[in-house]
Amino acid sequence: MAVADMISSTLRLVLYEGNDTITGDPIYKYKSFNNVKTEATPEQLLTIAQSISALQELSLYIIERRDNSELREAAGED
């Protein structure tokens, strides 16, 4: 049986900058915060992200959490 150990986590804010004047497609800017505690709960990250986004000139579009995990076989499995 496989086990996933989370080794790192990143919090990313996607900010809406406006629409492209030619295509009309939305334009987004990204702010990433590395070395987020892997034990952080979604509620904690949401609170932090909302606080940070209030300091931005651009409006918040979405909040993302990106986790990286290491896969291995579980101990004691054959």
MOHUFEN-V817186 format. One record per residue. N is the residue number from 0. RES is the residue in one letter. PSI is psi in whole degrees, -180 to 180 (none if undefined). NEAR is the number of other ideal C-beta (glycine too) atoms within 12 Angstrom. D_LAST is the distance of its C-alpha to the last C-alpha in Angstrom with 2 decimals. Layout:
# MOHUFEN-V817186
N,RES,PSI,NEAR,D_LAST + N,RES,PSI,NEAR,D_LAST
This chain:
# MOHUFEN-V817186
0,M,140,11,8.57 + 1,A,148,12,11.15 + 2,V,141,14,13.59 + 3,A,124,15,17.14 + 4,D,117,16,19.14 + 5,M,126,19,22.84 + 6,I,-22,15,24.49 + 7,S,159,19,28.01 + 8,S,144,25,30.40 + 9,T,138,25,33.82 + 10,L,128,33,36.64 + 11,R,127,26,38.86 + 12,L,129,32,42.24 + 13,V,118,25,43.65 + 14,L,136,27,47.43 + 15,Y,121,20,49.91 + 16,E,-23,20,52.63 + 17,G,-166,16,54.63 + 18,N,147,12,55.02 + 19,D,132,11,55.64 + 20,T,-23,9,59.37 + 21,I,-52,7,59.01 + 22,T,-22,8,56.00 + 23,G,0,9,55.89 + 24,D,147,12,52.14 + 25,P,148,17,50.90 + 26,I,131,18,50.31 + 27,Y,148,21,47.66 + 28,K,152,20,47.19 + 29,Y,139,22,44.00 + 30,K,121,26,43.56 + 31,S,143,20,40.14 + 32,F,111,24,39.13 + 33,N,174,15,36.15 + 34,N,36,13,34.24 + 35,V,139,27,34.22 + 36,K,129,18,32.29 + 37,T,-20,23,28.93 + 38,E,-6,11,29.58 + 39,A,135,22,32.87 + 40,T,160,14,33.35 + 41,P,-37,17,34.85 + 42,E,-42,12,38.06 + 43,Q,-45,19,38.40 + 44,L,-38,27,37.95 + 45,L,-44,20,40.39 + 46,T,-46,16,42.97 + 47,I,-46,23,42.72 + 48,A,-41,31,42.86 + 49,Q,-38,17,45.90 + 50,S,-43,17,47.63 + 51,I,-42,21,47.09 + 52,S,-27,26,48.19 + 53,A,-21,15,51.41 + 54,L,-5,14,52.30 + 55,Q,150,20,51.94 + 56,E,-33,13,54.86 + 57,L,155,21,52.81 + 58,S,148,17,51.55 + 59,L,129,26,47.89 + 60,Y,-50,22,46.30 + 61,I,156,19,42.64 + 62,I,132,29,40.15 + 63,E,144,24,36.69 + 64,R,126,29,33.65 + 65,R,117,21,31.36 + 66,D,143,22,27.94 + 67,N,132,17,25.63 + 68,S,154,15,21.94 + 69,E,128,14,19.21 + 70,L,141,13,15.92 + 71,R,167,13,12.59 + 72,E,144,13,8.94 + 73,A,145,12,8.97 + 74,A,141,10,8.64 + 75,G,-2,7,6.62 + 76,E,144,9,3.79 + 77,D,none,6,0.00
